[in-house]
């Protein structure tokens, strides 16, 4: 009990102290608890805390939500118009594209609401309410209703969240769900009420030559000239409730939307970002940083680079393949390059040395406090790292390789069918066959090409064998050795040619006469079964180790917060809504190099390279630039702003997040971080960390002058 009181007092001290830097992805309710608004106002905030987040009234929070599965979007009109990044909407744009209607290349502009495209599967989620449930969880632990380790787990937290919804006034309302999550490694817990809209339609997207200008080359780099945006709209039923797509649905009348400022920005101006940062690991020890470098980043880089080389060649040779694989390639290359940059930045920014210095201070703190658990926690974490490094490395190779190869069979479905055939149960046979039909269609979907995937498999299967121990090889590698003489290409060809799931012809022939012998002889069934067995093995091994490390992290984070008190420490990001504040600011990455805080359309023209698809400039954009037809979106000197830098603390998941001025007005959309600070997810560097945002004036210029969508401009609140 005494230790808990010490933790509580330390956290309370942290909550009452102003932040000393721009670091921190703050939960909205914690912003008030920590009195961070004093610091924010000192830097230029003109609003009150309750204007940003008010649990009992409409606030800025209600204009921001989760776009799709991993990005942020903001509402920019009373009629549910969403602004997010082009790369966040990329999957939807690709979904609607074909060789005949190549919206990736040409862009898409709905000239009326009747032309807005329904996008099956795309959702937008708002946070309705946030509740602190720490006391309830701790009470359950004390009453032995749940163990301390189990309190982190989804089984317990999902049940707790479901029970909370049953007792809530929101019970039964359309689209409402709940989610409970741990923070500070289980020292705090919060419950989120989420409202999900499932009819989201595509409204506008620039050509990729604008929305992805610079492509892989410029990714994570500054200076940047990418107009990284797309627009969608939320539709609801006549009562404004979430509803699946229907022609009768109408644009949602939202309770809050962001006003837009065209007043511009200058260095030092206040900037804040609200969004859903995905994951940070700021509380890692030095040994765990090395684990990230060697056990995650190194294998990810190797596998993705090999796969991307295949995809790039195939996409360059065929427009059909380019469209099919555009979203997959972009998603893969993004964190391939991030992993390269992170490992480099960890070394360049002396992150491991900084962590070791922190550990030395922590050891001295533990000694002064005479706290045995704190004194030994780092050494126990180090021992864990030494034990799991081989597992992590091989597990990452496994996930990267076998997620990169898409072909396979539904081994569980075939097992069900085999059992039904052996028992001659016709009803069960039909049920299993229907399942296999659905899963065959999932494999051979519109974004899958069997021959491209064949080439990927021929590269990745031998790469995996070279990279891991013999114990980490799925059983089908023995088939490659014995039956195919170690010839990977011959095995892959047999797998992709002869298996039941390999083609419609093969599948139809099997459906006409399903037999247990055919199932037993099928290479894809054996391949997928072996993968599943090894995946289960990896999961069990890591689960045993992760239970122990969770409690060690809980102790370490609690101790660090006590050591740093009264200076506040934000919890790691976990894709919950956060606010970060900072300023518009240039930076100096190394001796003799200075980067200005903004770029202009002039830089697009300077980077143009018609021979490189990443740097093609559309003719219409060149015409607008030549005529200086920038309208009210230009800078005072007549130039067109493109992108800008701030010191805001962001990470993946913040893509699409609104960048707002001190009045809460939209000035841009966050879309990237800078190369020099890619270690920022692990260790924040206030001198180097920069958020890259596209200027709202560049977005509106493209929508207005290039897209010809004055009706969209007219529905926004522009100041």
N, C-alpha and C positions, 0 to 999 in steps of 0.2 A: 504493500500500500504506500509506503514511504517513497519508493521509486516512482510510482505512478504520480504522486503529488509533485515530485521534483520535475518530472516531464511536463505536467500540467502547468506548473509555474513558469518553466522555460518557454513553453509554447505561448502562454499568455504574454510573457515579456516580448516575445517575437511579434505577437499580434499587435502590440501597442506601439511598435517602433516604426519610423518611416524607413522606406527603402533607401539604400545608399547608392544604388546603381540602377541601370535599366534592366538588369537580369530579373527574370521572374515571369512565369506564365500563371497568373493569379486566378484562382476560382473567383467568380463574381462576388459571392457573399463574403469571401475572405478579404476582398479588397476593402470592404468597410470594416471588418473586424481588425484588420491590420492597420487601419487608418492611413492607407496608402494615398488617399485622395489629397492629403496635405502635400506629399511629395509631387503628385501629379499636377496639382495647382501651381506649385512652384515652378514647374516646367512649362506651364501654359494651358492647363485644363480650365475651361470656363464653365463647366457643368458641375452639378452636385452629384454625389455618389448615387443617390436615389434616381437620378435621371438616367444613369447607366444601368443599374440593376435595382429593381424594386420588387420584392416578392409579393407585394400586395397591389401592384398597379402596373400599367404598361410602361415599359422603359426601352432603352436602346437594345437590350438583350432580345427583345421580341422581333427585331428586324434581321436577326442572324440565325442561320441554321446549318445543318449538315446537308451537303449536296452529294447525292449518290452514296457511295460506300466509303469515301475517304477524303472528301474535300469540304470546304466551307463555301457557303453562298450567302448573299445578302439581298434583302428585298429593297428595290429601288423605285417602286411605284405603288400607289394605293391598290392596284389590281394584280398584285402577286408577281410582278416581274422580278426575276432572279438575275443577279450578276454573279458570275463565277469566272474561273480561268478557262481559257481554251483547252488547256491540257486536262482540266477536270471534266469538261464536256466532251472530250475527244472520243471516248467510247460511244457516246450517244450519236455524235456526228458521224462516226464510222458506221454505226448501226444503220443509219439512214442512207449511207452512201452506196453507190454502185458505179460500174463503169459508165452507165448512162446518166446518172445523177451523182457526180463526184463532188459532194459537198466538202470533202477534205481539201481538195485542190481549189475549188471554185468559191467556197463559202456558201452560206445559206442566209437568206433574208426573207422572213415572212412579211409580206407587204400589208397583211391584215391578220386579224386573229383567226380567221377561217383557214389561213395557210399555216398556222402553227402546228407542228407535227407531234402527235402522241408518241411517247417513247416508253414502250413496255419495260417494266422493271426498274425504271428510274424513280427515285423517291426523294422527298425533301422532309427533313425532320426539324421541328422546333423543340427547344427545352421549355416546358411549361412551368416547372417548379423544381426546386432543389431543397432537400432536407438533410440535416446533419443527423445521422443515425449511430454515431460512435457509441453513445451510452448504451443503446440497445444491444449492439454487438458485444460490447464489453460485459454487459450483464449476462448475456447468453453464454459467454466464455466462463464467467465466474460460476454460473449455475450448472456448468458442465453439459449444457444443451448442445454445445459445439466445441471442438478443440480449437486451440489457438491457430494451428495450421489449417484446419478446415474452415476457419472464418475467412480465409482468403479465397476459398474455392467457389466455383460457380454453383455447385449444388446448393450450398447454404445461402449464398447471396441471391440467387435467382428465386429461391423459395421465399426468402425474406421480402424481396421486391414484390413478388406476386401477392403475398399476404397484405403488404402495405396498400396495394391497389384495391384489394377487396374491401378495405376499411376506409378508402378515400372517397371524398365527394366527387372525384373524377371517374369513379367506377362506372363502366358501361358507356362512357362517352366514346364516340367513334375515333379511331386512330390512336387512342391513348395506351401507352405501355410504360413499364417501369424498369429501372436498371439500378442496381446497387454496386458500388465499386469501392475498393480500398484506396487510400491515399497515404502518403508518407510511409509507404511499405507496411500498411496495416495499423498505423497508429491513429488514423482517422478513417471514417467511412461516411460516404454520402449517397443519398438516394435521389435519382433523377426521374422525373415524369416527362415522357417524350410524346409529342404529337406528330404523327406521320401522315404525310399526304402522298398518295400513290399515282395521281394523275398529273404528271409533269411533262410539259410539251416544249419542244425546241422552237426557239423564236429567232435567234440570230447567231451567226458564227462567221468570223472573217475567214478568208482563204488561209490555208496553213502557211503560205508564204508571208502572211502578216501575223497570224496567231502563234506560229511556231518559228518565226524568223530567227535564224541563227542555229536552230535545231540542236543537235548533239554537241556541236562545237562550242556554242555559247552557253550551254546549260551549266548552271552554277557559276557563271562568270559575270564580271562587270568590266567595262561598260556594256550595257544591255539595251536592245532596241526592239524588244518583242512586245507586240500588242496582244498580250496573253489574256483574252477574254472570250466569253460566250454568254448568251442570254437564254433563259428558259422562263416558263410561267407555270405557276401552280393553279390547277383547276380543282374545284370542289363541287359538291351538290348545291342545290338551290338554297339550302340553309347554311352554306359555308362549311359543311362538315367534310372531312376526308372521305373520298369515295374512289373506287376503281374507275378506270376510264369509261366514260359514256359521252356520246354526242350531246347529251343534255346538260353536262357539267358546264360550269361557268367560271370565269376567272375569280380567284379568291379575293375577297375584300379583306385585306390584312389589317391588323390592329396597329401595326407600326411599319413605317418604311423610312429609309434614310434619305434625307435631303442631300443634294449634291452641290458642292462649292466649286465655282470656276474662278475663285479669287487667287488661286495659285499658291505657291509655297516658296519659302526661302530657307537658307541654312539656319538651323537652330529652332525652326518652328516645331511646336508640339505635334506629336503623332501618336495615336493609339490604335491598336488592332484587337478586334474581337474575333475569335474563331475557335477551331477545334484541333489544336496541335496533337499529333498522333502519339509520339513516344519520345521521351528523353530519358537519359540515364545519368543524371548529375551526381548521384550518390555512389557511384562505383568506386571501388578501391583501385589502386594502381594495377594490381594483378588482374582485376576484372577488365580493365581497359585493354591490357594485353590479350586477354581472352577474346574480346570483341575484335581486335585487329586480326589475330591468327585464326580464331575458331569460326568467325562469321565473315569478315570482310575478304580475307584472302581466298577462301573457296568460292564465295559469291562472285568475285571478280573473274576468276578463272573460268567458271562454268558459263556465266552470262556472256562473256566475251566470245567464247567458242560458239555458242548458240546464235548470238547476234551476227557473227560473221556469215553464218549460213543464211539467216533471214534477210540480211541486207542485200546479199547477192541475188536471192530469189525475188525480192521486192523490186530491185532495180530492173529486173528482166521482164516483169509483167505488171501491168496496172491492176489486174484482177488480184494478184497476190499482194501488191502494195496496199490496196484497200483492205483486204482481209486481215493482214497482219500489222497494220499501222498502229493500232492501239496496243497490241501485245508488245511490239518492238519498243514503243515509247515507254511503256511501263517497266520493261526490263532494263533499258539503257539508263533510265533516270537514277536508279539506285545502284547500278553498276558503276556509274561515274561518281556517285556519292560515296561509295565505299572506297574508291581510289582516293578521292579527295580527303575523306576522313582519315585514312591511314597516314597520308602525307601531312595533314594539319596536326594530327596528334604528335608527330615527331617535330614539325616546325614550331609548334606552339608550346612545346615542352610540357605536354599534358601529364605524362606519367610522372615527371619530376614534381609537378605541382601537386599531384595526388599524394605522392610520398611525403611532401612537406606537410600536407594536411594531416596525414596519418601520424606523423611525428608530433604535431600539436595535439592531436586527439589522444595519443598515448600519454602525453604529459597531463592533459585534462583528466584522463581516467585515473592517473596516479594521485593527482590532487584530490579528486573526489573519493579516492579509495573504493573505486567501483570495479569489482572483479569481472563482471560481464563485459564492461567496456574495455577493460585491459586486454582481454583475450580475443575479442570479436574479430579484429582484422586478421590475426594469425589464423583463426579458424576459417575465415573466408579464403585466405591464401591457400590453405590446404584443400579446400573444396575446388578451387580453380585448377590446381595441379592435377587433381583426380579427374575432372570432367573435360579438360582441354581436348583429349583425343575423341571423346564422345561428341563434343560440340562440333569439332572439325568434320568428323565423318557424318554427323547428322546434317550439317549444312550442305555438304557435298550431295548427300542423298536427296534432300529436299529440292535443291537447285536442279539437279539432273532430272529427277523423275517428275518434277513439276514442269520442267522445260520440254520433256517428251510428252505429248498429249495423248498419243494412241494407247489403247489398252482395252481390256474386256471387263465387264461387270462380273467379277469372280463370284460375288455373293449370289447374284441372280442365277448364274450357271449352277452354283451349288444347290440352290433351291430347286431348280429344274431337274437336276440329276436325282435328287432325293425323291421328287414327285414321280419321275420316270421309273425309278426302282420300285416304288410302291404302287405304280400304275393308278395314280389318283388324277383323273382327268381335270377336275376343277383346279387342283393345285398346279397341274401342268399348264393350263391356260393362263393362270395368274402369273406364273413365272415367265411365260412367253411374252405376255403383255409388258411386264417389267423390262425384259430384254429389248423389246421394240423401242421403248422409251429411251433406254440408255444407249442403244445404237444410234438413235437420232441425236442424242446429246454429244456423242463423240464426233459424228459426221455432221457438225453444225455448219452454218453458213460462213463461219470464220475459221474453218479448218481445211487444210489441203493435205491429203494423205501423202503426196509425194514430197512436199516440203518437210513434213514431219519425219518422213523416212530419212531424209538427209540429216536432219537434226539428230536423230537416234544414232546414225552411223558415226557421228562425231562424239556425242556425249557418253555413250556406253563404254567405249574404250577409255575415255578420259576419266570416268568414274573408277574403273578398274586400276588405273595407274595411280590414283590419288588416295585410295583407302586401303586398309588392311584386308587380308583374306576373310577375316571374320565379319566384315561389313559388306560382303558381296551377297546379293540375293541369290537364291538357289538356281535361278535360270542361268547364271554364269557358268555353272557346272555343265549345263546343256551346251552352252557355246563351246566349252573346252572339249567335251567328249564327242558330241554329235556333229559339231561344225568345225572341229579341229582348231578352235581358237579364232576362226574367221568371223569377225563381227559383222562385216558387210553381208556375208552369206546368211547369218542368223537373222539379221534385220530384214533382209529381202524375204526370207521364208515367213517371218512374223507378219510382215506387211502384205504379203501376197496370199498366204494360205489360211490365215486364221478366220474364224467365223465372223468376227467383227471387222475384217479387213476391207470388205466391199459389200455393196448391196446384193450382188450376185451370190457371194458366199453365204451371206446371212439368209437370203431367201431360200437357198438350197437346204440350209440347216432347218429352217422353219418348216419346210415341207416334210422333213424326216428327222426330227430331233432324236438323238441317241446318246446314251451315256458314253459310248465308245468315242464319239466325236468330241464330246466335252473333255474326256480324259486325254485325248491326243492333241488338243488345241494348244498352240504355242502361246497365244495371247492370254488364255485362262491361266496357264502356268506362270507366265510373266507377271500378270497382275496379282496372282495369289502370293507369289514370292515377294513382291514389293510390299504387299499388305502385311505379311508376316514380319518382315524386317522393320517396317515402320512401327508396328506394335512393339517390337523388341526395343527399338530406340526410345519410344515413348515411356515404356515401363522403367528403363534404366534412368532416364532423366527425371522422371517423376519422383523416384526415390531420393535423388540428390536434391531436387528443387524444394521438397518439403523442408529439408534442413536449412537450406540457404535462405528461405523466406524469413524464418525466425531470426537468423543472423542479421539479415538486412533490416529487419524491424528494430532490432537492438541498436545497430549502427546508426541508422537515421535518427532515432530518438536521441542518441548521444550527441550526434552532430548538431542537432537543433538546440540542445542544451548548451553545447560549447559555444555556438555562435550567438546565443541570446544576449542582448535583446534584438540583434539584427535579424530580420525575418528571412526565412528560407521557403521558397515556393515548393509545392509537391511536384514530382515528375509529371510530365504530360502523359495522358492516357486517353486521348480523344474525347475529352469532356470540354465544355465551353470555358474559355479562359480569356482574360484581358491582359495585354501587355502594353506598356507605355514607353515612349522614347522621344527622339527628336530627329528631324531631317538633318543628315550629316554626311559630309564627304569623309574620305579616309586615306591613309598613307600606308599601303601594304608592305612596302620595303623602302630602303634607302633610295632617295632620288625619284620615287614614284608617288604621284598624287592623283587621286581619282575624285573628280567633281561629283557633286551630289545629284546631278541630273544629266540626262541625255536628250537629244532632239532628233527630229526626223532627218536632219542632215546626216546623222550617223548611219541611218539606213541606206542612204544613197552612197555613202562612202564605203560601206561594206558590200554593196551589190557585186555579185559574181554570177552572171548568167550560166556559167558552166557548172556551178555547184548548187544542187537543189535546196540546200539549206539557206542560201543567200540570194535567191531570186526575188526580184521586186516587181509586183504587178504593174502593168502599164498604166492603169488608172491612178495608182498611188503616185507614180512618177509625174503624171499630168497634174495632179493636185499640188504636188510639191513645186513643180516648175511655175505654176500660176500663182503660188502662195495663197491658194484658196482655202485658208484655214478658219475663216469665220471668226466667231467669238471665242474659239478655243486656243488661239495663239498666245504666246508670251508677249509682254509689252514691247519687246524688240522685233516682233513679227515672226519669230520662229515657232515651230510646232513642238511642244514638249512631248517626250516619249516615256521615259522611265525615271524613277528617282530612288534614292537610298534613305533608309531610316535606321536607327539603332534598336528597333524593336526586336524582342526575343521571340523568334518563331521557329517552327520546324515543319516537317511533313504533316499534312492535315490542315495546316494554315493556308494552303493554296486556295486562292479565291477569297480570302478573308478581306473585309473592308479595312482600309487604312483611313482613319478619320482625324479631323483637326480638333482643336480644343472645344469647338461647339458641337461635336458629334456629327459633323457633316462629312460626307464621303469625298476624299481627295484622290483615292487610288485603290487598286486591288493588289494585294500581296501575291507574288507568284514564285519567289525563289530566295535562296540565300547566296552568299558570296563564297567563292572557292577557298579563300584564306581562312575561313572560320568554320569549315565543315566538321571540325571537332566540337562544335558548339553544343551538340546534343549531349556531350559528355562533360564538357567544361566550357562555361561561358566566358568569352573574352570581350570585355566592354570596349576595348580599343579597336578590335577587328570585326566584331559581329555586325553584320548589316543585313537588313531585309531589303530585297529588291521588289519594287512595286511598279505597275504600269499606271501612269498618270491618267486620272479620270477624263482629262481633257483630250487625250489621245484616243481613248475608247469612244467618247462621244463624237469626235471628229470622224472616226471610221464609220460609226453607225450612221451618222448624218450624211457626210459628203460622199463616202464610198458605197455604203449600203443603201443610201436613199430611203432611210426609215425615219422620216420626220415624225411619224405617228408615235414612235417609241420615245423620241425626245420630248414630245408634247405631253406624254403621260407622267414624266418625271417631275420632281420638284427641284428646280435648278436655281441656285442663287449666285 
